[in-house]
């Protein structure tokens, strides 16, 4: 049986991305704002993001190619019952960073706060 970390590594970004879009739009935020948040975390512009969607990149590949923002470690708190700063698997932690940013966007947090500048 696969571990939680292995399942996350094998999930494709393309399988989750539409859920991110739906989640933020349902709460009155825009896809442009979502793209801005993802670009802040990963360094991927819209074109690179689309390439990952089309290639069905796993989260492992996605984050291997990402240029993680130097302030990403400031993303803390609970997500899916896990305290982000205590997650030991580096890839799982990066995926949870992304989940947390999407959550904050959907919850109406100000962009300056989400982007931790």
C-alpha positions as CSV (number, residue, x, y, z in Angstrom):
1,X,0.0,0.0,0.0
2,X,1.3,3.4,-0.9
3,X,2.1,6.0,1.7
4,X,0.4,9.4,1.9
5,X,3.6,11.0,0.6
6,X,3.9,8.6,-2.3
7,X,0.2,9.2,-3.3
8,X,0.9,13.0,-3.3
9,X,4.1,12.6,-5.3
10,X,2.2,10.7,-8.0
11,X,-0.9,13.0,-8.2
12,X,-0.9,15.2,-11.2
13,X,-1.1,18.9,-11.0
14,X,-3.6,18.8,-13.9
15,X,-6.0,16.7,-11.7
16,X,-6.0,19.2,-8.9
17,X,-5.7,22.5,-10.8
18,X,-9.4,22.6,-11.9
19,X,-10.4,22.2,-8.3
20,X,-8.2,25.1,-7.3
21,X,-9.9,27.3,-9.9
22,X,-13.4,26.2,-8.9
23,X,-12.7,26.8,-5.2
24,X,-11.4,30.3,-5.6
25,X,-14.0,31.3,-8.2
26,X,-16.8,30.0,-6.0
27,X,-15.6,32.4,-3.4
28,X,-15.5,35.4,-5.7
29,X,-11.8,35.4,-6.5
30,X,-10.4,35.2,-10.0
31,X,-8.3,32.7,-12.0
32,X,-5.8,35.6,-12.5
33,X,-5.4,35.9,-8.7
34,X,-4.9,32.1,-8.5
35,X,-2.2,32.3,-11.2
36,X,-0.5,35.1,-9.3
37,X,-0.4,33.1,-6.1
38,X,1.0,30.0,-7.9
39,X,3.6,32.0,-9.8
40,X,4.7,33.6,-6.5
41,X,5.2,30.1,-4.9
42,X,6.7,28.2,-7.9
43,X,8.0,30.8,-10.4
44,X,5.8,29.4,-13.1
45,X,4.1,31.9,-15.4
46,X,0.8,31.0,-17.0
47,X,2.5,29.4,-20.0
48,X,4.7,27.1,-17.9
49,X,1.7,26.2,-15.8
50,X,-0.3,25.3,-18.8
51,X,2.6,23.2,-20.1
52,X,2.5,21.2,-16.8
53,X,-1.3,20.8,-17.1
54,X,-0.9,19.5,-20.7
55,X,2.1,17.2,-19.8
56,X,0.1,15.9,-16.8
57,X,3.1,16.5,-14.6
58,X,3.1,14.8,-11.3
59,X,3.5,17.0,-8.2
60,X,7.0,15.5,-7.9
61,X,8.0,16.8,-11.4
62,X,6.1,20.0,-10.9
63,X,8.0,20.9,-7.8
64,X,11.3,19.6,-9.1
65,X,11.1,22.2,-11.8
66,X,9.7,24.9,-9.6
67,X,11.8,27.8,-8.3
68,X,10.3,27.9,-4.8
69,X,9.9,31.4,-3.4
70,X,12.4,32.2,-0.6
71,X,9.6,33.2,1.7
72,X,7.7,30.0,1.2
73,X,8.8,28.8,4.7
74,X,6.6,31.6,6.1
75,X,3.5,29.6,5.0
76,X,2.4,28.0,8.3
77,X,-0.7,26.8,10.0
78,X,-3.0,23.8,9.6
79,X,-4.1,22.3,6.3
80,X,-6.0,19.0,6.0
81,X,-5.3,18.4,9.7
82,X,-1.5,18.8,9.3
83,X,0.6,21.6,10.7
84,X,2.5,22.7,7.5
85,X,5.7,23.6,9.3
86,X,6.0,20.1,10.9
87,X,5.6,18.1,7.6
88,X,8.8,16.2,7.2
89,X,8.5,15.1,3.6
90,X,9.8,18.1,1.5
91,X,7.5,17.4,-1.5
92,X,4.4,16.9,0.7
93,X,5.2,20.2,2.5
94,X,5.4,22.1,-0.9
95,X,2.1,20.7,-2.0
96,X,0.5,21.8,1.3
97,X,2.1,25.2,0.8
98,X,0.1,25.5,-2.4
99,X,-3.1,24.1,-0.8
100,X,-2.7,26.7,2.0
101,X,-2.3,29.6,-0.5
102,X,-5.3,28.5,-2.4
103,X,-7.3,28.3,0.8
104,X,-6.2,31.8,1.9
105,X,-7.2,33.2,-1.5
106,X,-10.6,31.5,-1.3
107,X,-11.1,32.8,2.2
108,X,-10.7,36.3,1.0
109,X,-7.3,37.1,2.5
110,X,-5.6,40.2,1.0
111,X,-3.1,39.4,-1.7
112,X,-0.2,41.2,0.2
113,X,-0.8,38.8,3.1
114,X,-1.0,35.7,1.0
115,X,2.2,36.6,-0.8
116,X,4.1,37.1,2.5
117,X,6.2,39.9,1.2
